[in-house]
Amino acid sequence: MKYVLISLSESSKIDFSGSEKLLKSDHLVFLYVKGKKTLPASVKKALEDIKAEIEYFEIASSSELIASISYLIGYHTASKHETIVITEDKSKLPGKVIKDVKVYSAFRSIAGASSKTPSKSATAKKSTTAKKSTTAKKTAAAKKASSTSSAKKTTSKKTTTKKTSSSKKKNDGLDVSDLLESLKKGDTKQLTKSFSDLTGSLFKK
């Protein structure tokens, strides 16, 4: 429950945008000098959508304004009500009043006056958690990439080994050592056979 105090005499200078955010349980209290209770037309229009209860507090003269505000602050503070003063010039209010209440120049400031904002530590924790999560994802991705790279290298080695083995088998059919051995011994029959085998292998290719 908020009690918002405003001097009726300076109400036309106040920015009321955001006053519609006040709740039904809140109270908007205009302090006015006896005989001058009329709200300016611009203020009436600005308060068309207000949900809070509008009240009036009469004072004998403008010189009693600060004393009356101080009295109302003391009363509502004792009643454990949140008290706010809307004024264009807070220099008119005594230091004690400013210390004990929230003082704003526009209603748009009231909307978040009682709202809870996340603490710095909570924000820091969220940030740290986000960083850890991102780092973990990058590490996992790097491991997968490394694993894939290793697998490719292993496959490449296997392929090379197969090619080499295959090459050896093919070269076995083209071995000319038999020809040389037959020439040394003068074995024409074996020489003819080896030469025939060698020629046959070449034509098969």
C-alpha positions in Angstrom: 0.0 0.0 0.0 1.4 3.3 -1.1 0.5 6.8 0.0 1.5 9.4 -2.6 1.4 13.0 -1.4 1.2 15.9 -3.8 0.6 19.7 -3.3 -2.5 20.5 -5.3 -1.0 23.9 -6.1 1.9 22.4 -8.1 -0.1 19.5 -9.5 -0.3 21.1 -13.0 3.6 21.0 -13.2 3.8 17.2 -12.3 4.2 14.5 -14.9 1.4 12.0 -14.2 2.3 9.5 -16.9 2.6 6.1 -15.2 0.0 6.9 -12.5 -2.3 4.2 -14.0 0.2 1.7 -12.6 -0.8 2.4 -9.1 -3.0 -0.3 -7.5 -6.5 0.0 -6.1 -5.0 -0.4 -2.6 -2.8 2.7 -3.2 -3.8 6.3 -2.2 -3.2 9.5 -4.0 -3.4 12.4 -1.5 -3.7 16.0 -2.7 -2.9 18.7 0.0 -4.8 21.9 -0.8 -5.4 25.2 0.8 -8.9 25.8 2.2 -11.2 27.0 -0.5 -8.9 25.9 -3.4 -9.8 22.3 -3.9 -10.3 22.4 -7.7 -8.1 20.0 -9.8 -6.7 21.5 -13.0 -8.3 20.1 -16.2 -5.0 18.7 -17.4 -4.6 16.8 -14.1 -8.2 15.4 -14.3 -7.5 14.1 -17.8 -4.2 12.5 -16.7 -5.9 10.7 -13.9 -8.8 9.3 -16.0 -7.4 5.7 -15.9 -6.0 5.8 -12.3 -7.0 2.8 -10.1 -5.8 4.2 -6.8 -8.1 6.0 -4.4 -7.9 9.8 -4.6 -8.1 11.7 -1.3 -7.8 15.4 -0.3 -6.1 16.8 2.8 -7.1 20.4 3.7 -4.6 22.9 5.1 -5.2 26.4 6.4 -2.6 28.1 4.3 0.3 27.4 1.9 2.8 28.1 4.7 1.5 25.0 6.4 2.2 22.7 3.5 5.6 21.4 4.6 4.4 20.9 8.2 1.4 19.0 6.9 3.5 16.8 4.6 5.8 16.0 7.5 2.8 15.1 9.7 1.4 12.8 7.1 4.8 11.1 6.5 5.1 10.5 10.2 1.6 9.1 10.5 1.9 6.7 7.5 5.4 5.7 8.5 4.1 4.7 11.9 1.3 2.8 10.2 3.9 1.0 8.1 2.6 2.4 4.9 5.0 3.2 2.0 5.0 7.0 1.7 6.1 8.9 -1.4 6.2 12.7 -2.1 5.8 13.9 -5.7 7.2 17.3 -6.0 8.9 19.3 -8.8 11.2 21.0 -6.3 12.4 18.7 -3.5 14.6 21.5 -2.1 11.5 22.8 -0.4 11.3 19.7 1.8 13.5 19.5 5.0 16.3 16.9 5.1 14.4 14.7 7.6 11.5 14.4 5.2 13.7 13.5 2.3 15.5 10.9 4.5 12.3 9.2 5.6 10.4 9.0 2.3 11.0 8.5 -1.4 10.8 11.7 -3.3 10.2 11.8 -7.1 9.4 14.4 -9.7 7.3 12.1 -11.9 4.9 9.2 -11.5 6.8 7.0 -13.9 9.4 6.6 -11.2 6.9 5.1 -8.8 6.1 2.0 -10.8 9.4 0.3 -10.0 9.8 1.8 -6.5 8.8 -1.4 -4.7 9.8 -3.9 -7.3 12.5 -6.4 -6.5 15.6 -6.4 -8.8 18.0 -9.3 -9.1 21.1 -8.9 -6.9 24.5 -8.5 -8.4 25.6 -11.8 -7.0 22.7 -13.6 -8.6 23.5 -11.9 -12.0 27.1 -12.9 -11.6 26.2 -16.5 -10.9 24.0 -16.6 -14.0 26.9 -15.1 -16.0 29.4 -17.7 -14.6 27.0 -20.6 -15.3 26.5 -19.4 -18.8 30.3 -19.2 -19.3 30.8 -22.7 -17.9 28.1 -24.1 -20.1 29.6 -22.4 -23.2 33.1 -23.6 -22.3 31.9 -27.2 -21.8 30.1 -27.2 -25.2 33.3 -25.9 -26.9 35.4 -28.6 -25.2 33.0 -31.3 -26.1 33.0 -30.0 -29.7 36.8 -29.9 -29.8 37.0 -33.5 -28.5 34.6 -34.7 -31.1 36.5 -32.9 -33.9 39.8 -34.4 -32.6 38.2 -37.9 -32.4 36.9 -37.5 -36.0 40.3 -36.4 -37.2 42.1 -39.3 -35.5 39.6 -41.7 -37.1 40.2 -40.2 -40.5 44.0 -40.6 -40.1 43.6 -44.2 -39.0 41.4 -45.0 -42.0 44.0 -43.3 -44.3 46.8 -45.5 -42.8 44.7 -48.7 -43.3 44.1 -47.7 -46.9 47.8 -47.0 -47.6 48.7 -50.4 -46.0 46.2 -52.2 -48.2 47.5 -50.5 -51.3 51.1 -51.4 -50.4 50.2 -55.0 -49.8 48.2 -55.1 -53.0 51.2 -53.6 -54.8 53.5 -56.3 -53.4 51.2 -59.1 -54.6 51.1 -57.6 -58.1 54.9 -57.2 -58.2 55.2 -60.9 -57.2 54.0 -61.9 -60.6 56.6 -59.7 -62.4 59.7 -61.0 -60.5 62.6 -61.5 -63.1 64.8 -63.4 -60.6 63.7 -66.7 -62.2 64.9 -65.4 -65.6 68.3 -64.5 -64.3 68.7 -67.8 -62.5 67.8 -69.7 -65.7 70.4 -67.7 -67.7 73.1 -68.5 -65.2 72.4 -72.2 -65.3 71.9 -72.3 -69.1 68.6 -74.0 -68.6 66.8 -73.0 -71.8 63.6 -74.9 -70.9 63.2 -73.1 -67.6 64.2 -69.8 -69.3 61.5 -70.2 -71.9 58.9 -71.0 -69.2 59.9 -68.1 -67.0 59.9 -65.7 -69.9 56.5 -67.0 -71.0 55.1 -66.5 -67.5 56.5 -62.9 -67.3 55.1 -62.1 -70.7 51.7 -63.5 -69.7 51.7 -61.4 -66.5 52.4 -58.2 -68.5 49.6 -58.9 -70.9 47.2 -59.6 -68.0 47.8 -56.0 -66.8 
